[in-house]
Amino acid sequence: MSGETPKTHKAAIYDNPGRVSTKIVDVATPELNVGEVLVRLTHSGVCHSDLAVMTNSWDVMPHPTPKGQVGGHEGVGMVVKLGPGVKDTIMKIGDRVGIKWVGSVCNRCAACIDQADGVCFGRTISGYFRPGTFQQYVVGPVDYVTPIPDSLSSADAAPMLCAGITMYAALRKSNARGGDWLVISGAGGGLGHIGVQVAARGLGLRVIGIDHGSKKQLVMDSGAEHFVDVTKGDSASIIEEVKSLTGNLGSHAAIVCAASNDVYTQALQFLRFGGTLVCVGIPEGVSVPIGSAKPSHLIVSQLNITAVSVGNKKDAEAILEMAARGIVKTNYTLEPLENLTDIFQRMSTGNLQGRVVVGI
C-alpha cells in the first residue's frame, strides 16, 4: 500500500565532516524493505549530539562520520508509504510518527530484552551511518517509529524524541522522589530546561539549576527553585552554595547535562549520603575520569553513579504524554532547514538558549 512519492527530495548533508558545515542537496528517495514505513518529515529538532557527530568530537564514536551523511535524529512527520509486510491494522498512511536517535534495534539481544534500547548490540543511529532527519523523507521500522499524540504539534514533539526521552530516563534512574533535591548542571540547555520541567512539574522535585547567568530566567521559568550562576564563583563556591541550599546535606541526585569534564569533576560533591549521579552530557574530545570518583569517597558516602544513553520506547511514550498534557514544553525557535549551518555555529559558541527546531 503506498502513496505518491518523488524520486528525489531535499536533504541537508554534512559536506565536510570534522568542521561545522552543511549543504542542501537532492538525494534519492529510498525504497522500503520488509517491515518499514516511509515518513514525510515536516520538523526536526537540532541537538548538540548532531554537532558532535558532524565535527567528529566524541571519542565514543568508533568511526569518523562519512562525507555526505544526512544528520538529525528528532524527526516528526507523516507516514506516506507502507513497506512489504506492514499491515494497516498496525499503522496507516497519514499517521504521525517520530524518528529517534536510536533508529532501530534488533529486538533479540540481552540489552533489548532488558529494554536498554540505547545499548542494543545491533542498534542503528539516526544521522550516523544511517540517513537522519534533516531531510524530507526518511525510512523507519514500523515497530520502532514512535506515534505522536494528536494534541501535540509536530514542532513541539520533535525535541521530545531525544532531549525529552533522555531526561525522562535520567530522572527515572536518579531514584529521586517527590520532595527530594535535584541538581541539574547545564539546566538552561536543550536537555536541561526540559529536565527541570519534568522534575519540578511532573515529579515534584526541588530543583537547583546550574548554568551561565544568561540562562537564569529560562531555568527559573522552567520550574527550578534555585539557580546557581557558574560565572559568579569557582568550583568550590558552587559546591558550597549547593550544600547551603540543601541544608548542608547536599542533593539527593544530580544530573550532568553539560558536555564538560570540569562539571563532572565537581558533580559528586553536590550529593548527600546515598545520592545518585546521572551522567548524560558527553564531553567533547577525550573524556577524563570523574575527578572525585575514588572508591573510598564512594564507599564512605554510599554514592551511586549511573548513566543513560537515551531511553527506550516506554520512555518515549511517557514523555510525549507529558508534553501532550502540557506538563513540559520545549523553549524553541523554529527556523528553516537552510539555516542549519548557522544554527550549528551558534550552538558551538554557546549562543543558543533552549532548542532549535527546523521546518523541512
C-alpha positions as CSV (number, residue, x, y, z in Angstrom):
1,M,0.0,0.0,0.0
2,S,1.5,3.3,-1.0
3,G,1.1,7.0,-1.7
4,E,2.8,9.1,-4.3
5,T,6.4,9.9,-3.5
6,P,9.0,11.8,-5.6
7,K,12.2,10.1,-6.9
8,T,14.4,12.6,-5.1
9,H,14.0,15.0,-2.2
10,K,15.7,17.8,-0.3
11,A,18.2,17.0,2.4
12,A,20.9,18.7,4.5
13,I,24.2,16.8,4.4
14,Y,27.5,17.1,6.4
15,D,29.6,18.1,3.4
16,N,32.9,18.5,5.3
17,P,32.8,16.2,8.5
18,G,35.2,17.5,11.1
19,R,34.0,21.1,10.6
20,V,30.8,23.0,11.1
21,S,29.4,22.8,7.6
22,T,26.2,21.6,5.9
23,K,24.9,21.7,2.4
24,I,21.4,21.4,0.9
25,V,21.3,18.8,-1.8
26,D,18.8,16.4,-3.6
27,V,19.0,12.8,-2.6
28,A,17.3,9.7,-3.8
29,T,14.0,8.8,-2.0
30,P,14.6,5.3,-0.6
31,E,12.7,2.1,-1.3
32,L,11.2,0.2,1.5
33,N,12.2,-3.2,2.9
34,V,10.0,-5.6,4.8
35,G,8.6,-4.1,7.9
36,E,9.5,-0.5,7.1
37,V,7.5,2.7,6.6
38,L,8.3,5.9,4.6
39,V,7.8,9.1,6.6
40,R,7.4,12.6,5.0
41,L,9.1,14.7,7.7
42,T,7.9,18.2,8.5
43,H,10.1,19.1,11.5
44,S,13.4,18.0,13.1
45,G,15.0,19.1,16.4
46,V,18.6,20.2,16.3
47,C,20.6,18.5,19.0
48,H,24.1,19.0,20.4
49,S,24.7,15.4,19.6
50,D,24.3,16.3,15.9
51,L,27.1,18.8,16.3
52,A,29.3,16.2,17.9
53,V,28.6,13.7,15.1
54,M,29.3,16.3,12.4
55,T,32.6,17.5,13.9
56,N,33.8,14.1,15.0
57,S,34.3,15.4,18.5
58,W,33.2,12.4,20.6
59,D,35.7,9.7,21.5
60,V,32.8,7.2,21.9
61,M,32.1,7.2,18.1
62,P,34.2,4.3,16.6
63,H,34.4,5.7,13.1
64,P,34.7,9.2,11.5
65,T,31.4,10.5,10.1
66,P,31.3,9.9,6.3
67,K,31.1,12.8,3.9
68,G,27.5,13.2,2.7
69,Q,25.9,12.0,5.9
70,V,22.4,13.2,6.4
71,G,22.2,14.1,10.1
72,G,19.4,14.6,12.6
73,H,17.5,12.4,15.0
74,E,14.5,14.2,16.3
75,G,12.2,14.0,13.3
76,V,8.4,14.2,13.1
77,G,6.3,13.6,10.0
78,M,3.5,11.6,8.4
79,V,3.6,8.0,7.1
80,V,3.2,8.1,3.3
81,K,4.0,4.6,2.3
82,L,3.9,1.1,3.9
83,G,6.6,-1.5,3.1
84,P,6.0,-5.2,2.4
85,G,4.5,-7.0,5.4
86,V,3.2,-3.9,7.2
87,K,-0.5,-4.3,7.8
88,D,-2.7,-1.2,8.0
89,T,-4.1,-2.6,11.3
90,I,-0.7,-1.7,12.8
91,M,0.0,1.6,11.1
92,K,-1.9,3.6,8.5
93,I,-0.9,6.1,5.8
94,G,-1.4,9.5,7.4
95,D,-0.3,8.5,10.9
96,R,2.1,11.0,12.5
97,V,5.3,9.4,13.9
98,G,8.7,10.3,15.3
99,I,12.2,9.1,14.4
100,K,14.6,8.9,17.3
101,W,18.4,8.8,18.0
102,V,18.2,5.0,18.0
103,G,16.8,4.4,14.6
104,S,16.3,0.7,15.0
105,V,17.0,-2.2,17.4
106,C,17.5,-5.9,16.9
107,N,14.8,-6.9,19.5
108,R,16.8,-10.1,20.2
109,C,20.0,-9.2,22.3
110,A,20.3,-9.1,26.0
111,A,20.0,-5.3,26.1
112,C,16.8,-5.3,24.1
113,I,15.3,-8.0,26.4
114,D,16.2,-5.7,29.3
115,Q,14.6,-2.6,27.5
116,A,18.0,-1.0,27.3
117,D,17.5,0.3,23.7
118,G,20.3,2.7,23.8
119,V,22.9,0.0,24.1
120,C,21.3,-2.6,21.8
121,F,24.2,-4.6,20.2
122,G,22.6,-4.3,16.8
123,R,21.2,-0.8,17.0
124,T,21.5,1.9,14.3
125,I,21.9,5.6,15.0
126,S,19.8,8.1,13.0
127,G,22.2,10.6,11.5
128,Y,25.3,8.5,11.9
129,F,25.9,5.8,9.2
130,R,22.1,5.9,8.8
131,P,20.2,8.7,7.0
132,G,18.8,11.0,9.6
133,T,16.0,13.6,9.9
134,F,17.5,16.7,8.2
135,Q,15.6,15.7,5.0
136,Q,12.1,15.4,3.6
137,Y,11.7,11.6,3.5
138,V,13.1,9.0,5.9
139,V,12.7,5.3,6.4
140,G,11.9,3.7,9.8
141,P,11.0,0.3,11.1
142,V,7.2,0.1,11.8
143,D,8.0,-1.4,15.2
144,Y,10.3,1.4,16.3
145,V,8.9,4.7,15.0
146,T,7.0,6.5,17.8
147,P,3.3,7.5,17.5
148,I,2.8,11.2,18.2
149,P,-0.3,12.2,20.3
150,D,-2.9,14.0,18.3
151,S,-3.0,17.0,20.7
152,L,0.8,17.7,20.4
153,S,2.1,19.8,17.5
154,S,4.9,18.3,15.4
155,A,7.3,21.2,16.3
156,D,6.6,20.7,20.0
157,A,7.0,16.9,19.7
158,A,10.4,16.9,17.9
159,P,12.7,17.8,20.8
160,M,10.9,15.2,23.0
161,L,12.3,12.4,20.7
162,C,15.9,12.8,22.1
163,A,16.1,15.6,24.7
164,G,12.8,14.7,26.3
165,I,13.4,10.9,26.3
166,T,16.9,11.2,27.6
167,M,15.9,13.5,30.6
168,Y,12.9,11.3,31.4
169,A,15.1,8.3,31.5
170,A,17.8,10.1,33.5
171,L,15.2,11.1,36.1
172,R,13.9,7.6,36.3
173,K,17.4,6.3,37.0
174,S,18.2,9.1,39.6
175,N,15.9,7.4,42.2
176,A,14.8,10.8,43.3
177,R,11.3,11.0,44.7
178,G,8.8,13.9,45.3
179,G,10.2,16.5,47.6
180,D,13.9,15.4,47.1
181,W,16.6,17.8,46.0
182,L,17.9,17.5,42.4
183,V,20.8,19.4,40.9
184,I,20.9,19.8,37.1
185,S,24.1,21.0,35.6
186,G,23.5,22.7,32.2
187,A,20.0,23.4,33.3
188,G,19.5,26.1,30.6
189,G,20.4,23.9,27.7
190,G,18.2,22.0,25.3
191,L,18.1,18.9,27.5
192,G,18.5,20.7,30.8
193,H,15.4,23.0,30.7
194,I,13.2,20.1,29.7
195,G,14.6,18.1,32.6
196,V,13.8,20.9,35.0
197,Q,10.2,20.9,33.9
198,V,9.8,17.1,34.1
199,A,11.4,17.1,37.5
200,A,9.7,20.1,39.1
201,R,6.3,19.9,37.4
202,G,5.9,16.3,36.7
203,L,7.7,14.6,39.6
204,G,7.5,17.2,42.4
205,L,11.3,17.5,42.9
206,R,13.0,20.6,44.3
207,V,15.4,21.6,41.5
208,I,18.6,23.6,41.7
209,G,19.6,24.6,38.2
210,I,23.3,25.4,37.4
211,D,24.3,27.3,34.2
212,H,25.6,30.5,32.8
213,G,23.8,33.6,34.3
214,S,22.3,34.5,30.9
215,K,20.1,31.4,31.2
216,K,18.7,32.1,34.7
217,Q,15.3,33.3,33.5
218,L,14.7,30.2,31.3
219,V,15.7,27.9,34.2
220,M,13.5,29.6,36.7
221,D,10.6,29.8,34.3
222,S,11.0,26.0,33.8
223,G,10.3,25.4,37.5
224,A,13.6,25.5,39.3
225,E,13.5,26.5,42.9
226,H,17.1,28.0,42.9
227,F,19.7,29.0,40.3
228,V,23.4,28.9,40.6
229,D,25.4,31.1,38.2
230,V,28.6,29.4,37.1
231,T,30.1,32.8,36.2
232,K,30.0,34.1,39.8
233,G,32.4,31.7,41.5
234,D,34.8,28.9,41.3
235,S,34.1,25.2,41.6
236,A,34.5,25.3,45.4
237,S,32.0,28.1,45.9
238,I,29.5,26.5,43.6
239,I,29.6,23.3,45.6
240,E,29.3,25.3,48.8
241,E,26.2,27.1,47.5
242,V,24.5,23.8,46.6
243,K,25.3,22.4,50.0
244,S,23.9,25.6,51.7
245,L,20.7,25.5,49.7
246,T,20.1,21.9,50.7
247,G,20.5,22.3,54.5
248,N,24.3,21.5,54.2
249,L,23.4,17.9,53.3
250,G,23.7,18.0,49.6
251,S,21.2,16.9,46.9
252,H,19.6,13.5,46.6
253,A,20.6,13.4,43.0
254,A,22.5,15.3,40.3
255,I,22.2,15.1,36.5
256,V,25.0,16.4,34.4
257,C,23.8,17.6,31.0
258,A,26.8,19.8,30.3
259,A,29.4,18.4,27.9
260,S,32.3,19.3,30.3
261,N,34.9,17.2,32.1
262,D,35.2,20.0,34.6
263,V,31.5,19.8,35.6
264,Y,31.8,16.1,36.1
265,T,34.8,16.7,38.4
266,Q,32.6,18.7,40.8
267,A,29.3,16.8,40.3
268,L,29.8,14.1,43.0
269,Q,30.4,16.9,45.6
270,F,26.8,18.0,45.2
271,L,25.5,14.8,46.6
272,R,24.4,13.8,50.1
273,F,24.9,10.3,51.5
274,G,23.3,7.7,49.3
275,G,23.0,10.2,46.5
276,T,23.0,9.4,42.8
277,L,24.9,11.0,39.9
278,V,23.4,10.5,36.5
279,C,25.8,11.0,33.5
280,V,24.1,12.4,30.4
281,G,26.3,15.0,28.7
282,I,29.3,13.6,26.8
283,P,32.4,15.8,27.0
284,E,33.9,16.6,23.7
285,G,37.4,15.4,22.9
286,V,38.8,12.9,25.4
287,S,36.7,12.2,28.4
288,V,38.6,12.1,31.6
289,P,37.7,10.1,34.8
290,I,35.3,11.8,37.2
291,G,37.7,13.6,39.5
292,S,36.4,12.6,42.9
293,A,35.2,9.1,42.0
294,K,37.6,7.4,44.3
295,P,36.4,4.1,45.8
296,S,36.9,5.5,49.3
297,H,34.8,8.6,48.6
298,L,32.0,6.5,47.1
299,I,32.1,3.9,49.9
300,V,32.1,6.3,52.8
301,S,29.1,8.3,51.5
302,Q,27.5,5.3,49.8
303,L,27.2,7.2,46.5
304,N,25.9,5.8,43.2
305,I,26.9,6.6,39.7
306,T,24.7,5.7,36.7
307,A,24.2,6.9,33.2
308,V,21.7,7.0,30.3
309,S,22.2,6.6,26.6
310,V,18.8,8.0,25.6
311,G,15.8,5.9,26.8
312,N,13.5,3.2,25.5
313,K,10.2,3.0,23.7
314,K,8.3,3.2,27.0
315,D,10.2,6.4,28.0
316,A,9.3,7.9,24.6
317,E,5.6,7.3,25.1
318,A,5.7,8.7,28.7
319,I,7.5,12.0,27.8
320,L,5.2,12.6,24.8
321,E,2.2,12.0,27.0
322,M,3.6,14.6,29.5
323,A,4.1,17.1,26.6
324,A,0.6,16.4,25.3
325,R,-0.8,17.2,28.8
326,G,1.1,20.5,28.9
327,I,3.4,19.5,31.8
328,V,6.5,20.0,29.7
329,K,7.1,22.3,26.7
330,T,10.3,23.0,24.9
331,N,11.5,26.5,24.7
332,Y,12.5,26.6,21.0
333,T,12.8,28.7,17.9
334,L,11.5,27.5,14.5
335,E,13.9,28.0,11.6
336,P,14.2,26.7,8.0
337,L,16.5,23.8,7.2
338,E,18.6,26.2,5.1
339,N,19.8,27.8,8.4
340,L,21.3,24.6,9.7
341,T,25.0,25.7,9.4
342,D,24.3,29.0,11.2
343,I,22.4,27.1,13.9
344,F,25.3,24.8,14.5
345,Q,27.7,27.8,14.6
346,R,25.6,29.4,17.3
347,M,25.4,26.1,19.1
348,S,29.2,25.6,19.1
349,T,29.8,29.0,20.7
350,G,27.1,28.5,23.4
351,N,24.8,31.2,22.0
352,L,21.6,29.2,22.0
353,Q,19.0,29.1,24.7
354,G,16.7,26.1,24.8
355,R,16.3,24.3,21.4
356,V,16.0,25.0,17.7
357,V,13.5,23.1,15.5
358,V,13.9,23.2,11.7
359,G,10.9,23.1,9.3
360,I,11.6,20.8,6.4
